Amino acid sequence: QVQLVESGGGLVQAGGSLRLSCAASGRTFMSYAMGWFRQAPGKDREFVAAISWSGTNTHYADSVKGRFTITRDNAKDTIYLQMNDLQPEDTAVYYCNAEKSIIIITKTDWTRLTNWGQGTQVTVSS
């Protein structure tokens, strides 16, 4: 099991930027692919972005392509989500996820994923 702690959320105006962080502890960080999901009020949790253990492969939801960038620093056991040009529809609680492969993160229903952080709130005002 790996423990995940997100940070960096907040309130920002439309067009602004935020950078989320997710710090991992426990099992070997480099053995995990990592992902970001989000859940808006009254909606299902949805995939946002994922990155392979090496950082060489990334995947993004169509809704965030060109605006969000996922990266990882294996020396710091941390992943990041740089979010630019934020829009009100990006408002949600953002969750960090860790799984054994990027395929699991991108192809598995979120209800079957196992390693989650507590989430960090992102609110974008219009």
HUBEL-V120254 format. One record per helix or strand of 3 or more residues. SS is the DSSP state (a for helix, b for strand). FROM is the first residue (numbers start at 0). LEN is the number of residues. If there is no record, write none. Layout:
# HUBEL-V120254
SS_FROM_LEN + SS_FROM_LEN
This chain:
# HUBEL-V120254
b_1_6 + b_9_4 + b_17_9 + a_28_3 + b_32_7 + b_45_6 + b_57_3 + b_67_6 + b_77_6 + a_87_3 + b_91_8 + a_101_6 + a_109_3 + b_119_6
